[in-house]
Amino acid sequence: MLLKMPGITTKNIYSVMKQVESIAALCQLNLQELTAILENEMAAKQLHRFLHKAGDNTTSKAPMAKTGRSGSRSASNEQWGTNLRSRTTRKRKV
């Protein structure tokens, strides 16, 4: 999950994991503390901006993409399953 955050790289992830107890604790750090941990001001700014956005997009009311679900399986999966079953139930000619 950490590597998906902007500013976190394969070079600095271990430093973050050693110095920060949890993601919640990471969210509480200010820019100077992040800069000290990441040892890169640009990466720290990216992470700080990501963690402290003014407009939280997680609660946005943007429409969700349609998944084409019918019940618990998507239509394409049902079609695929049907095609797969019909292929496996064919009798071989000997």
C-alpha positions as CSV (number, residue, x, y, z in Angstrom):
1,M,0.0,0.0,0.0
2,L,2.8,2.4,0.8
3,L,4.4,2.0,-2.7
4,K,1.1,3.2,-4.2
5,M,1.5,6.6,-2.5
6,P,3.2,9.4,-4.4
7,G,6.7,10.1,-3.1
8,I,7.2,6.6,-1.7
9,T,9.8,4.7,-3.8
10,T,11.6,1.4,-3.5
11,K,14.6,3.4,-2.2
12,N,12.8,5.1,0.7
13,I,10.1,2.7,1.7
14,Y,12.3,0.9,4.2
15,S,13.2,4.2,5.9
16,V,9.5,5.0,6.2
17,M,8.6,1.5,7.6
18,K,11.5,1.8,10.2
19,Q,10.6,5.3,11.4
20,V,6.8,5.4,11.2
21,E,4.6,3.0,13.3
22,S,1.5,3.0,11.0
23,I,-0.2,4.7,8.1
24,A,-2.2,6.7,10.6
25,A,1.0,8.0,12.2
26,L,2.3,8.8,8.7
27,C,-0.7,10.9,8.1
28,Q,0.1,13.0,11.2
29,L,3.6,14.0,10.1
30,N,4.3,17.5,8.8
31,L,6.4,18.4,5.8
32,Q,9.6,18.8,7.7
33,E,9.3,15.4,9.3
34,L,8.5,13.7,6.0
35,T,11.5,15.4,4.4
36,A,13.7,14.1,7.2
37,I,12.4,10.5,6.8
38,L,12.3,10.4,3.0
39,E,15.6,12.4,2.6
40,N,14.1,14.0,-0.5
41,E,12.2,17.3,-0.4
42,M,10.3,16.7,-3.6
43,A,9.1,13.2,-2.6
44,A,8.1,14.7,0.8
45,K,6.1,17.4,-0.8
46,Q,4.3,14.9,-3.0
47,L,3.5,12.6,-0.1
48,H,2.4,15.6,2.1
49,R,0.1,16.9,-0.6
50,F,-1.4,13.5,-1.1
51,L,-2.0,12.9,2.6
52,H,-3.3,16.4,3.4
53,K,-5.5,17.3,0.4
54,A,-8.1,19.9,1.1
55,G,-10.8,18.3,-0.9
56,D,-11.0,14.7,0.2
57,N,-11.9,12.7,-3.0
58,T,-12.8,9.6,-1.0
59,T,-16.2,11.0,-0.2
60,S,-16.9,12.5,-3.6
61,K,-20.3,11.9,-5.2
62,A,-18.9,11.2,-8.7
63,P,-20.9,8.5,-10.5
64,M,-19.4,5.1,-10.3
65,A,-18.6,3.1,-13.5
66,K,-21.2,0.5,-14.4
67,T,-19.9,-3.0,-13.9
68,G,-22.7,-4.8,-15.7
69,R,-23.4,-7.0,-12.8
70,S,-26.4,-9.2,-12.6
71,G,-26.5,-10.9,-9.2
72,S,-23.1,-11.7,-7.9
73,R,-21.5,-12.4,-11.3
74,S,-20.9,-10.0,-14.1
75,A,-22.6,-10.7,-17.5
76,S,-19.2,-11.3,-19.2
77,N,-18.2,-13.9,-16.5
78,E,-21.5,-15.7,-16.9
79,Q,-21.1,-15.8,-20.7
80,W,-17.5,-17.0,-20.3
81,G,-18.6,-19.6,-17.8
82,T,-21.3,-20.9,-20.2
83,N,-18.8,-21.0,-23.1
84,L,-16.3,-22.8,-20.9
85,R,-18.9,-25.4,-19.8
86,S,-20.0,-26.0,-23.3
87,R,-16.4,-26.6,-24.4
88,T,-15.7,-29.0,-21.5
89,T,-18.8,-31.1,-21.9
90,R,-18.3,-32.0,-25.5
91,K,-17.8,-35.7,-26.1
92,R,-14.7,-36.7,-27.9
93,K,-15.0,-38.7,-31.1
94,V,-13.0,-41.9,-30.9
